[in-house]
Amino acid sequence: MSFLSSVRCKEKPISTRKQVLHTVAIAFFGIALGTFSKFLDTTPANALPFLFQYLDLTNFLGRFAIWALLGICISIYSNSAMRASVNAFVFFLAMVGSYYLYSKLVAGFFPKSYAMIWFAFTAISPLLAFLCWYAKGKSRVSNVLSAIIIAVLFNMTFVYGWFYFAMRSILELLVFIVGLIVLKRDTIKATMMMVASAIVLAVFLDLLIPFHFG
């Protein structure tokens, strides 16, 4: 842990009872979102409320940005890095599990190859959450971690190339803005430097890993 030992990120001690209650609440939250997402996925678009159709909510929940943001928020607002790992894992296990249980038991099909991607991500979510928790600290390591996270969100929000630049949807843009608010630095200057670094990093990531779960 020498890499993270210098990260100034204070743990917030809470009782074991509250820790359990928080994790249980996160589990139910994940179950509700996973079930709701699959319900939308199996409902004809013209049977959904107009606002859902207008915002293309079904496809938005089928992409990765909102789930990444929720994982980031759960991690950062946990009281310790270890609790971040537990809470994020429980959330994704509950969300992904309920999504594919609904798919199998209610919708009557199970897309195995796509499910394996999500279960693999769930398996590594504790490590990612552990690192995300340190992004809210006040050190260079925290700044680097924050820039990496913003870069990933940037590539999930925008599509771009030599002669074009566009956002995927207004909902993805809101995800990106919330991500900036959650990870903002202590000063406007430091926040702007983080964003600038993240955009540069995003371009390199786009060249190396052009697939963004979009």
Secondary structure, 3 states (H helix, E strand, C coil): CCCCCCCCCCCCCCCHHHHHHHHHHHHHHHHHHHHHHHHHHCCCHHHCCHHHHHHCHHHHHHCCHHHHHHHHHHHHCCCCHHHHHHHHHHHHHHHHHHHHHHHHHHHCCCCHHHHHHHHHHHHHHHHHHHHHHHHHCCCHHHHHHHHHHHHHHHHHHEEECCCCEEECCHHHHHHHHHHHHHHCCCCHHHHHHHHHHHHHHHHHHHHHCCCCCC
